[in-house]
Amino acid sequence: MDNLLIKTLLNAFEAEADNKVDNGIGKPFITISREFGCQANLLSEYIIKEISRKGIYWQMVNKEILQETANELKIHPEKIESVVSDENRNMLDEIFDAASAKYYKSDRKIRQTIATVVNSFAMQGNVIIVGRAGAAITRGLPNGLHIKLTAPVTWRLDSVMSRHKLSREDAFKHVASTDHKRYKLYRDYMKGTQDIDGLFDVGFNCSKVTHREIARLVVTLMEERKMI
C-alpha cells in the first residue's frame, strides 16, 4: 500500500503542476457506468479508436483495477471481486473471513484501496474507467466526463441471451442481480450524500443509438470541453 500511496501523491503533485499550466483544468478522463447488457468495453474501444485518429493515446481500465488492488493488498483478485460483487455479504461473512484467512483484509480496506487505485488512474489522465463505481469515486476530480449507458430491460435481456447463450429466465436473473450489485456499490461509495443519477454528465440509450454513434458523440463532446 505504501508504494501506491507514494505513486498517488506523486500523481497528484504532477496533476497540480499541470493544472497551473492548464488554467485549473485537470487531466482528462472518462468513467462509464452501464446497466447489465450494455457493452461499456466495446464503447471504450470505439472511443479510443476515434481519439487515436487525432494522434492521441488513451487506454481503458477495467479488470486492471481489481488486479492493481489485489497487488497492493497482496491478496487474490477473486477476493476483491467477491467483496465488490456479493450483494448478500454481511458482517458475519467478514468475521468468518477474518478468522479463517491468513492474510485477511477487511471489506472496508478493500473498497478504500479500490478507490485509491481508481483515483490514481484518473489523475494520470487519458483513461477510460469502466465500472467500479468510477463516477462516484472520482466525482471530486476536475475534467472528468461521466457516462451512463442504459436500455429497456427487454433489449438488455435479448443482448445478454445472445452474447452469453442463456435462457430468458437465466438472463433475467443475471440482469436483476448485476444491476442491484452495481447500484449497491455506488450507494456504498456515495454514502447517501448525493443522488446517483446526478453524477453523470450524459446518458445514452443503447437500444436507440449504436456504440459507434455514441463514440462519435462522446468525442465531439470531449472536443467541446477541450479534453482532447
PyRosetta script that sets phi, psi and omega in degrees:
from pyrosetta import init, pose_from_sequence

init()
pose = pose_from_sequence("MDNLLIKTLLNAFEAEADNKVDNGIGKPFITISREFGCQANLLSEYIIKEISRKGIYWQMVNKEILQETANELKIHPEKIESVVSDENRNMLDEIFDAASAKYYKSDRKIRQTIATVVNSFAMQGNVIIVGRAGAAITRGLPNGLHIKLTAPVTWRLDSVMSRHKLSREDAFKHVASTDHKRYKLYRDYMKGTQDIDGLFDVGFNCSKVTHREIARLVVTLMEERKMI")
pose.set_psi(1, -32.0)
pose.set_omega(1, -179.3)
pose.set_phi(2, -60.0)
pose.set_psi(2, -42.8)
pose.set_omega(2, -178.7)
pose.set_phi(3, -62.3)
pose.set_psi(3, -42.6)
pose.set_omega(3, 179.8)
pose.set_phi(4, -66.7)
pose.set_psi(4, -39.3)
pose.set_omega(4, 178.6)
pose.set_phi(5, -61.9)
pose.set_psi(5, -45.3)
pose.set_omega(5, 178.1)
pose.set_phi(6, -61.7)
pose.set_psi(6, -43.7)
pose.set_omega(6, -179.5)
pose.set_phi(7, -63.1)
pose.set_psi(7, -42.3)
pose.set_omega(7, -179.9)
pose.set_phi(8, -63.7)
pose.set_psi(8, -42.4)
pose.set_omega(8, 179.1)
pose.set_phi(9, -64.3)
pose.set_psi(9, -40.0)
pose.set_omega(9, 177.7)
pose.set_phi(10, -64.1)
pose.set_psi(10, -43.1)
pose.set_omega(10, 178.2)
pose.set_phi(11, -62.0)
pose.set_psi(11, -40.8)
pose.set_omega(11, 179.3)
pose.set_phi(12, -64.2)
pose.set_psi(12, -40.5)
pose.set_omega(12, 178.5)
pose.set_phi(13, -63.4)
pose.set_psi(13, -44.6)
pose.set_omega(13, 179.4)
pose.set_phi(14, -64.8)
pose.set_psi(14, -40.2)
pose.set_omega(14, 179.5)
pose.set_phi(15, -63.0)
pose.set_psi(15, -40.0)
pose.set_omega(15, 179.4)
pose.set_phi(16, -64.5)
pose.set_psi(16, -40.3)
pose.set_omega(16, 178.8)
pose.set_phi(17, -64.8)
pose.set_psi(17, -42.6)
pose.set_omega(17, 179.4)
pose.set_phi(18, -66.5)
pose.set_psi(18, -36.2)
pose.set_omega(18, -179.1)
pose.set_phi(19, -61.0)
pose.set_psi(19, -34.8)
pose.set_omega(19, 179.0)
pose.set_phi(20, -63.6)
pose.set_psi(20, -34.0)
pose.set_omega(20, 178.8)
pose.set_phi(21, -77.1)
pose.set_psi(21, -35.4)
pose.set_omega(21, -174.1)
pose.set_phi(22, -95.2)
pose.set_psi(22, 26.6)
pose.set_omega(22, 176.8)
pose.set_phi(23, 55.9)
pose.set_psi(23, 40.5)
pose.set_omega(23, 174.7)
pose.set_phi(24, 84.4)
pose.set_psi(24, 0.3)
pose.set_omega(24, 179.0)
pose.set_phi(25, -91.5)
pose.set_psi(25, 120.3)
pose.set_omega(25, -177.5)
pose.set_phi(26, -71.1)
pose.set_psi(26, -178.4)
pose.set_omega(26, 177.0)
pose.set_phi(27, -68.7)
pose.set_psi(27, 140.4)
pose.set_omega(27, -173.1)
pose.set_phi(28, -76.9)
pose.set_psi(28, 145.0)
pose.set_omega(28, 174.1)
pose.set_phi(29, -154.5)
pose.set_psi(29, 162.1)
pose.set_omega(29, 179.6)
pose.set_phi(30, -126.2)
pose.set_psi(30, 141.4)
pose.set_omega(30, 166.7)
pose.set_phi(31, -117.4)
pose.set_psi(31, 143.1)
pose.set_omega(31, 177.6)
pose.set_phi(32, -125.6)
pose.set_psi(32, 120.6)
pose.set_omega(32, 172.2)
pose.set_phi(33, -108.3)
pose.set_psi(33, 147.4)
pose.set_omega(33, -177.9)
pose.set_phi(34, -147.6)
pose.set_psi(34, 147.1)
pose.set_omega(34, 168.0)
pose.set_phi(35, -73.2)
pose.set_psi(35, 146.3)
pose.set_omega(35, -176.2)
pose.set_phi(36, -61.4)
pose.set_psi(36, 129.2)
pose.set_omega(36, -175.9)
pose.set_phi(37, 113.0)
pose.set_psi(37, -21.0)
pose.set_omega(37, 173.0)
pose.set_phi(38, -90.8)
pose.set_psi(38, 139.1)
pose.set_omega(38, -169.2)
pose.set_phi(39, -100.1)
pose.set_psi(39, 93.6)
pose.set_omega(39, -179.0)
pose.set_phi(40, -72.2)
pose.set_psi(40, -37.0)
pose.set_omega(40, 179.6)
pose.set_phi(41, -62.8)
pose.set_psi(41, -43.2)
pose.set_omega(41, 179.1)
pose.set_phi(42, -62.9)
pose.set_psi(42, -43.7)
pose.set_omega(42, 177.8)
pose.set_phi(43, -61.0)
pose.set_psi(43, -42.4)
pose.set_omega(43, 179.7)
pose.set_phi(44, -58.5)
pose.set_psi(44, -43.0)
pose.set_omega(44, 179.9)
pose.set_phi(45, -61.5)
pose.set_psi(45, -41.3)
pose.set_omega(45, 179.4)
pose.set_phi(46, -67.1)
pose.set_psi(46, -40.7)
pose.set_omega(46, 178.7)
pose.set_phi(47, -62.7)
pose.set_psi(47, -46.3)
pose.set_omega(47, -179.5)
pose.set_phi(48, -61.8)
pose.set_psi(48, -38.7)
pose.set_omega(48, 178.6)
pose.set_phi(49, -64.4)
pose.set_psi(49, -42.2)
pose.set_omega(49, 179.0)
pose.set_phi(50, -64.6)
pose.set_psi(50, -41.9)
pose.set_omega(50, 179.4)
pose.set_phi(51, -65.8)
pose.set_psi(51, -37.6)
pose.set_omega(51, -177.5)
pose.set_phi(52, -63.9)
pose.set_psi(52, -24.4)
pose.set_omega(52, 177.0)
pose.set_phi(53, -62.2)
pose.set_psi(53, -20.6)
pose.set_omega(53, 179.7)
pose.set_phi(54, -95.4)
pose.set_psi(54, 7.0)
pose.set_omega(54, 178.6)
pose.set_phi(55, 77.2)
pose.set_psi(55, 23.6)
pose.set_omega(55, -178.8)
pose.set_phi(56, -115.2)
pose.set_psi(56, 134.6)
pose.set_omega(56, -178.5)
pose.set_phi(57, -97.8)
pose.set_psi(57, 125.9)
pose.set_omega(57, 171.6)
pose.set_phi(58, -125.2)
pose.set_psi(58, 161.6)
pose.set_omega(58, 176.8)
pose.set_phi(59, -132.9)
pose.set_psi(59, 159.1)
pose.set_omega(59, 175.5)
pose.set_phi(60, -108.5)
pose.set_psi(60, 139.5)
pose.set_omega(60, 173.7)
pose.set_phi(61, -126.8)
pose.set_psi(61, 136.6)
pose.set_omega(61, 179.4)
pose.set_phi(62, -145.3)
pose.set_psi(62, -85.0)
pose.set_omega(62, 176.6)
pose.set_phi(63, -64.2)
pose.set_psi(63, -23.7)
pose.set_omega(63, 179.0)
pose.set_phi(64, -59.9)
pose.set_psi(64, -29.9)
pose.set_omega(64, 179.1)
pose.set_phi(65, -64.7)
pose.set_psi(65, -44.5)
pose.set_omega(65, 178.8)
pose.set_phi(66, -66.0)
pose.set_psi(66, -40.3)
pose.set_omega(66, -178.7)
pose.set_phi(67, -65.5)
pose.set_psi(67, -43.3)
pose.set_omega(67, 179.4)
pose.set_phi(68, -64.9)
pose.set_psi(68, -39.5)
pose.set_omega(68, 177.4)
pose.set_phi(69, -63.2)
pose.set_psi(69, -44.1)
pose.set_omega(69, 178.7)
pose.set_phi(70, -62.5)
pose.set_psi(70, -39.7)
pose.set_omega(70, 179.3)
pose.set_phi(71, -63.4)
pose.set_psi(71, -42.9)
pose.set_omega(71, -178.4)
pose.set_phi(72, -67.2)
pose.set_psi(72, -37.1)
pose.set_omega(72, -178.0)
pose.set_phi(73, -91.1)
pose.set_psi(73, -8.2)
pose.set_omega(73, 179.2)
pose.set_phi(74, 59.6)
pose.set_psi(74, 46.0)
pose.set_omega(74, 173.9)
pose.set_phi(75, -133.5)
pose.set_psi(75, 168.1)
pose.set_omega(75, -175.8)
pose.set_phi(76, -72.5)
pose.set_psi(76, 141.3)
pose.set_omega(76, 179.4)
pose.set_phi(77, -56.2)
pose.set_psi(77, -29.8)
pose.set_omega(77, 179.7)
pose.set_phi(78, -62.8)
pose.set_psi(78, -31.3)
pose.set_omega(78, 176.9)
pose.set_phi(79, -65.5)
pose.set_psi(79, -40.9)
pose.set_omega(79, 178.0)
pose.set_phi(80, -62.7)
pose.set_psi(80, -46.0)
pose.set_omega(80, -178.8)
pose.set_phi(81, -60.4)
pose.set_psi(81, -40.6)
pose.set_omega(81, -177.1)
pose.set_phi(82, -66.3)
pose.set_psi(82, -35.2)
pose.set_omega(82, -179.1)
pose.set_phi(83, -70.3)
pose.set_psi(83, -42.5)
pose.set_omega(83, -175.0)
pose.set_phi(84, -84.0)
pose.set_psi(84, -12.2)
pose.set_omega(84, -175.2)
pose.set_phi(85, -116.8)
pose.set_psi(85, -10.3)
pose.set_omega(85, -176.2)
pose.set_phi(86, -88.7)
pose.set_psi(86, 103.3)
pose.set_omega(86, -176.6)
pose.set_phi(87, -71.7)
pose.set_psi(87, -19.2)
pose.set_omega(87, -176.1)
pose.set_phi(88, -98.2)
pose.set_psi(88, 4.6)
pose.set_omega(88, -177.5)
pose.set_phi(89, -68.8)
pose.set_psi(89, 137.7)
pose.set_omega(89, -178.9)
pose.set_phi(90, -137.3)
pose.set_psi(90, -174.5)
pose.set_omega(90, -175.7)
pose.set_phi(91, -61.6)
pose.set_psi(91, -36.6)
pose.set_omega(91, -179.9)
pose.set_phi(92, -63.2)
pose.set_psi(92, -38.3)
pose.set_omega(92, 177.4)
pose.set_phi(93, -61.4)
pose.set_psi(93, -41.3)
pose.set_omega(93, -178.2)
pose.set_phi(94, -68.8)
pose.set_psi(94, -38.4)
pose.set_omega(94, 177.3)
pose.set_phi(95, -63.3)
pose.set_psi(95, -41.6)
pose.set_omega(95, 178.6)
pose.set_phi(96, -62.8)
pose.set_psi(96, -43.6)
pose.set_omega(96, 178.4)
pose.set_phi(97, -61.2)
pose.set_psi(97, -41.5)
pose.set_omega(97, -179.0)
pose.set_phi(98, -62.5)
pose.set_psi(98, -36.0)
pose.set_omega(98, -177.4)
pose.set_phi(99, -79.3)
pose.set_psi(99, -26.5)
pose.set_omega(99, -172.2)
pose.set_phi(100, -104.1)
pose.set_psi(100, -21.1)
pose.set_omega(100, -174.7)
pose.set_phi(101, -95.5)
pose.set_psi(101, 135.8)
pose.set_omega(101, 179.8)
pose.set_phi(102, -70.4)
pose.set_psi(102, -39.9)
pose.set_omega(102, -178.2)
pose.set_phi(103, -114.7)
pose.set_psi(103, 64.3)
pose.set_omega(103, -175.6)
pose.set_phi(104, -72.6)
pose.set_psi(104, 135.6)
pose.set_omega(104, 171.7)
pose.set_phi(105, -127.6)
pose.set_psi(105, 132.0)
pose.set_omega(105, -176.7)
pose.set_phi(106, -66.9)
pose.set_psi(106, 156.5)
pose.set_omega(106, 176.9)
pose.set_phi(107, -58.6)
pose.set_psi(107, -40.1)
pose.set_omega(107, 179.8)
pose.set_phi(108, -62.4)
pose.set_psi(108, -41.9)
pose.set_omega(108, 178.9)
pose.set_phi(109, -63.3)
pose.set_psi(109, -40.5)
pose.set_omega(109, 179.6)
pose.set_phi(110, -63.8)
pose.set_psi(110, -45.5)
pose.set_omega(110, -179.6)
pose.set_phi(111, -65.9)
pose.set_psi(111, -37.3)
pose.set_omega(111, 177.2)
pose.set_phi(112, -63.5)
pose.set_psi(112, -40.6)
pose.set_omega(112, -179.5)
pose.set_phi(113, -69.7)
pose.set_psi(113, -38.8)
pose.set_omega(113, 174.8)
pose.set_phi(114, -57.8)
pose.set_psi(114, -44.5)
pose.set_omega(114, 179.7)
pose.set_phi(115, -61.7)
pose.set_psi(115, -40.5)
pose.set_omega(115, 178.3)
pose.set_phi(116, -63.9)
pose.set_psi(116, -42.5)
pose.set_omega(116, 179.9)
pose.set_phi(117, -65.3)
pose.set_psi(117, -45.5)
pose.set_omega(117, -179.8)
pose.set_phi(118, -61.7)
pose.set_psi(118, -45.2)
pose.set_omega(118, 178.0)
pose.set_phi(119, -62.5)
pose.set_psi(119, -36.6)
pose.set_omega(119, 179.1)
pose.set_phi(120, -63.6)
pose.set_psi(120, -44.6)
pose.set_omega(120, 177.0)
pose.set_phi(121, -62.0)
pose.set_psi(121, -44.2)
pose.set_omega(121, -177.8)
pose.set_phi(122, -62.8)
pose.set_psi(122, -41.0)
pose.set_omega(122, -178.3)
pose.set_phi(123, -70.7)
pose.set_psi(123, -23.9)
pose.set_omega(123, 174.3)
pose.set_phi(124, -69.5)
pose.set_psi(124, -29.2)
pose.set_omega(124, 175.2)
pose.set_phi(125, 81.9)
pose.set_psi(125, 171.2)
pose.set_omega(125, 179.6)
pose.set_phi(126, 53.6)
pose.set_psi(126, 46.8)
pose.set_omega(126, -175.5)
pose.set_phi(127, -140.5)
pose.set_psi(127, 144.0)
pose.set_omega(127, 172.5)
pose.set_phi(128, -107.7)
pose.set_psi(128, 117.6)
pose.set_omega(128, -178.7)
pose.set_phi(129, -98.6)
pose.set_psi(129, 115.6)
pose.set_omega(129, -177.0)
pose.set_phi(130, -98.0)
pose.set_psi(130, 122.7)
pose.set_omega(130, 175.1)
pose.set_phi(131, 68.7)
pose.set_psi(131, -153.1)
pose.set_omega(131, 178.9)
pose.set_phi(132, 57.8)
pose.set_psi(132, 27.1)
pose.set_omega(132, -179.5)
pose.set_phi(133, 57.1)
pose.set_psi(133, 36.7)
pose.set_omega(133, -175.2)
pose.set_phi(134, -56.4)
pose.set_psi(134, -40.5)
pose.set_omega(134, -178.1)
pose.set_phi(135, -65.1)
pose.set_psi(135, -36.0)
pose.set_omega(135, 179.2)
pose.set_phi(136, -71.4)
pose.set_psi(136, -43.4)
pose.set_omega(136, -176.6)
pose.set_phi(137, -66.8)
pose.set_psi(137, -39.0)
pose.set_omega(137, -173.2)
pose.set_phi(138, -99.5)
pose.set_psi(138, 12.3)
pose.set_omega(138, -173.1)
pose.set_phi(139, -60.6)
pose.set_psi(139, -20.7)
pose.set_omega(139, 179.6)
pose.set_phi(140, -89.4)
pose.set_psi(140, -4.1)
pose.set_omega(140, -178.3)
pose.set_phi(141, -92.3)
pose.set_psi(141, 142.7)
pose.set_omega(141, 179.6)
pose.set_phi(142, -80.2)
pose.set_psi(142, 162.6)
pose.set_omega(142, 171.6)
pose.set_phi(143, 64.5)
pose.set_psi(143, 31.1)
pose.set_omega(143, 172.9)
pose.set_phi(144, -102.3)
pose.set_psi(144, 145.8)
pose.set_omega(144, 175.0)
pose.set_phi(145, -114.7)
pose.set_psi(145, 116.6)
pose.set_omega(145, -173.2)
pose.set_phi(146, -107.0)
pose.set_psi(146, 118.7)
pose.set_omega(146, -172.1)
pose.set_phi(147, -114.1)
pose.set_psi(147, 140.5)
pose.set_omega(147, 175.4)
pose.set_phi(148, -122.3)
pose.set_psi(148, 127.7)
pose.set_omega(148, 176.6)
pose.set_phi(149, -103.8)
pose.set_psi(149, 127.6)
pose.set_omega(149, 179.4)
pose.set_phi(150, -132.7)
pose.set_psi(150, 171.1)
pose.set_omega(150, 174.1)
pose.set_phi(151, -172.4)
pose.set_psi(151, 155.0)
pose.set_omega(151, 176.0)
pose.set_phi(152, -58.5)
pose.set_psi(152, 149.2)
pose.set_omega(152, -174.8)
pose.set_phi(153, -61.8)
pose.set_psi(153, -34.0)
pose.set_omega(153, 179.9)
pose.set_phi(154, -64.8)
pose.set_psi(154, -39.4)
pose.set_omega(154, 178.1)
pose.set_phi(155, -66.3)
pose.set_psi(155, -41.2)
pose.set_omega(155, -179.4)
pose.set_phi(156, -68.1)
pose.set_psi(156, -37.0)
pose.set_omega(156, 176.8)
pose.set_phi(157, -61.7)
pose.set_psi(157, -44.6)
pose.set_omega(157, 178.6)
pose.set_phi(158, -62.1)
pose.set_psi(158, -39.7)
pose.set_omega(158, 179.6)
pose.set_phi(159, -64.5)
pose.set_psi(159, -45.9)
pose.set_omega(159, -179.6)
pose.set_phi(160, -66.4)
pose.set_psi(160, -42.0)
pose.set_omega(160, 179.0)
pose.set_phi(161, -61.3)
pose.set_psi(161, -42.0)
pose.set_omega(161, -178.6)
pose.set_phi(162, -69.6)
pose.set_psi(162, -46.3)
pose.set_omega(162, -174.7)
pose.set_phi(163, -77.2)
pose.set_psi(163, -32.3)
pose.set_omega(163, -175.3)
pose.set_phi(164, -109.0)
pose.set_psi(164, 3.1)
pose.set_omega(164, 177.7)
pose.set_phi(165, 55.1)
pose.set_psi(165, 50.8)
pose.set_omega(165, -178.8)
pose.set_phi(166, -111.3)
pose.set_psi(166, 157.0)
pose.set_omega(166, 171.1)
pose.set_phi(167, -71.5)
pose.set_psi(167, 164.0)
pose.set_omega(167, -179.8)
pose.set_phi(168, -62.7)
pose.set_psi(168, -38.2)
pose.set_omega(168, 179.9)
pose.set_phi(169, -64.0)
pose.set_psi(169, -46.4)
pose.set_omega(169, 179.5)
pose.set_phi(170, -66.5)
pose.set_psi(170, -38.0)
pose.set_omega(170, 178.5)
pose.set_phi(171, -63.1)
pose.set_psi(171, -40.9)
pose.set_omega(171, 178.8)
pose.set_phi(172, -61.9)
pose.set_psi(172, -42.4)
pose.set_omega(172, 179.0)
pose.set_phi(173, -61.7)
pose.set_psi(173, -43.0)
pose.set_omega(173, -179.6)
pose.set_phi(174, -65.6)
pose.set_psi(174, -43.4)
pose.set_omega(174, -179.4)
pose.set_phi(175, -62.3)
pose.set_psi(175, -49.1)
pose.set_omega(175, -178.1)
pose.set_phi(176, -63.8)
pose.set_psi(176, -45.1)
pose.set_omega(176, -177.5)
pose.set_phi(177, -66.5)
pose.set_psi(177, -46.0)
pose.set_omega(177, -176.5)
pose.set_phi(178, -68.4)
pose.set_psi(178, -40.9)
pose.set_omega(178, 177.0)
pose.set_phi(179, -59.4)
pose.set_psi(179, -41.5)
pose.set_omega(179, -179.3)
pose.set_phi(180, -66.7)
pose.set_psi(180, -41.5)
pose.set_omega(180, 179.3)
pose.set_phi(181, -61.4)
pose.set_psi(181, -43.4)
pose.set_omega(181, -178.8)
pose.set_phi(182, -67.3)
pose.set_psi(182, -39.2)
pose.set_omega(182, 176.6)
pose.set_phi(183, -62.9)
pose.set_psi(183, -43.0)
pose.set_omega(183, -179.4)
pose.set_phi(184, -63.2)
pose.set_psi(184, -39.1)
pose.set_omega(184, 179.5)
pose.set_phi(185, -64.6)
pose.set_psi(185, -43.2)
pose.set_omega(185, 176.0)
pose.set_phi(186, -61.3)
pose.set_psi(186, -44.6)
pose.set_omega(186, -179.5)
pose.set_phi(187, -60.8)
pose.set_psi(187, -39.4)
pose.set_omega(187, 179.7)
pose.set_phi(188, -62.6)
pose.set_psi(188, -40.5)
pose.set_omega(188, -178.7)
pose.set_phi(189, -78.7)
pose.set_psi(189, -28.1)
pose.set_omega(189, -179.3)
pose.set_phi(190, -80.2)
pose.set_psi(190, -28.7)
pose.set_omega(190, 179.7)
pose.set_phi(191, 54.3)
pose.set_psi(191, 35.5)
pose.set_omega(191, 174.6)
pose.set_phi(192, 70.4)
pose.set_psi(192, 15.8)
pose.set_omega(192, -175.1)
pose.set_phi(193, -87.8)
pose.set_psi(193, -13.9)
pose.set_omega(193, -174.7)
pose.set_phi(194, -160.9)
pose.set_psi(194, 149.7)
pose.set_omega(194, 174.9)
pose.set_phi(195, -65.5)
pose.set_psi(195, 130.2)
pose.set_omega(195, -175.1)
pose.set_phi(196, -59.5)
pose.set_psi(196, -43.7)
pose.set_omega(196, -178.4)
pose.set_phi(197, -62.6)
pose.set_psi(197, -23.1)
pose.set_omega(197, 178.9)
pose.set_phi(198, -72.8)
pose.set_psi(198, -7.1)
pose.set_omega(198, 179.9)
pose.set_phi(199, -74.4)
pose.set_psi(199, -26.4)
pose.set_omega(199, -166.3)
pose.set_phi(200, -93.8)
pose.set_psi(200, 139.9)
pose.set_omega(200, 178.4)
pose.set_phi(201, -79.0)
pose.set_psi(201, -34.2)
pose.set_omega(201, -174.5)
pose.set_phi(202, -154.5)
pose.set_psi(202, 146.2)
pose.set_omega(202, 177.3)
pose.set_phi(203, -126.9)
pose.set_psi(203, 150.8)
pose.set_omega(203, 180.0)
pose.set_phi(204, -131.2)
pose.set_psi(204, 137.8)
pose.set_omega(204, 175.0)
pose.set_phi(205, -91.5)
pose.set_psi(205, 107.5)
pose.set_omega(205, -174.2)
pose.set_phi(206, -67.8)
pose.set_psi(206, -13.4)
pose.set_omega(206, 176.8)
pose.set_phi(207, -82.6)
pose.set_psi(207, -11.5)
pose.set_omega(207, -176.8)
pose.set_phi(208, -110.0)
pose.set_psi(208, -29.0)
pose.set_omega(208, -179.8)
pose.set_phi(209, -128.7)
pose.set_psi(209, 144.1)
pose.set_omega(209, -179.6)
pose.set_phi(210, -78.5)
pose.set_psi(210, 164.1)
pose.set_omega(210, 178.6)
pose.set_phi(211, -64.5)
pose.set_psi(211, -34.8)
pose.set_omega(211, 177.0)
pose.set_phi(212, -64.4)
pose.set_psi(212, -42.7)
pose.set_omega(212, 178.4)
pose.set_phi(213, -64.5)
pose.set_psi(213, -42.5)
pose.set_omega(213, 178.4)
pose.set_phi(214, -60.5)
pose.set_psi(214, -42.9)
pose.set_omega(214, -179.1)
pose.set_phi(215, -59.1)
pose.set_psi(215, -43.2)
pose.set_omega(215, -179.9)
pose.set_phi(216, -66.1)
pose.set_psi(216, -40.1)
pose.set_omega(216, 178.1)
pose.set_phi(217, -64.7)
pose.set_psi(217, -40.5)
pose.set_omega(217, 179.4)
pose.set_phi(218, -63.4)
pose.set_psi(218, -44.8)
pose.set_omega(218, -179.4)
pose.set_phi(219, -64.1)
pose.set_psi(219, -38.6)
pose.set_omega(219, 176.1)
pose.set_phi(220, -61.5)
pose.set_psi(220, -43.2)
pose.set_omega(220, 177.4)
pose.set_phi(221, -63.6)
pose.set_psi(221, -39.8)
pose.set_omega(221, 177.9)
pose.set_phi(222, -62.1)
pose.set_psi(222, -39.3)
pose.set_omega(222, 177.7)
pose.set_phi(223, -65.2)
pose.set_psi(223, -40.9)
pose.set_omega(223, 178.6)
pose.set_phi(224, -62.8)
pose.set_psi(224, -35.0)
pose.set_omega(224, -179.8)
pose.set_phi(225, -88.3)
pose.set_psi(225, 1.2)
pose.set_omega(225, -178.9)
pose.set_phi(226, 60.1)
pose.set_psi(226, 37.0)
pose.set_omega(226, 175.3)
pose.set_phi(227, -83.6)
pose.set_psi(227, -20.8)
pose.set_omega(227, 176.1)
pose.set_phi(228, -136.8)
pose.dump_pdb("model.pdb")
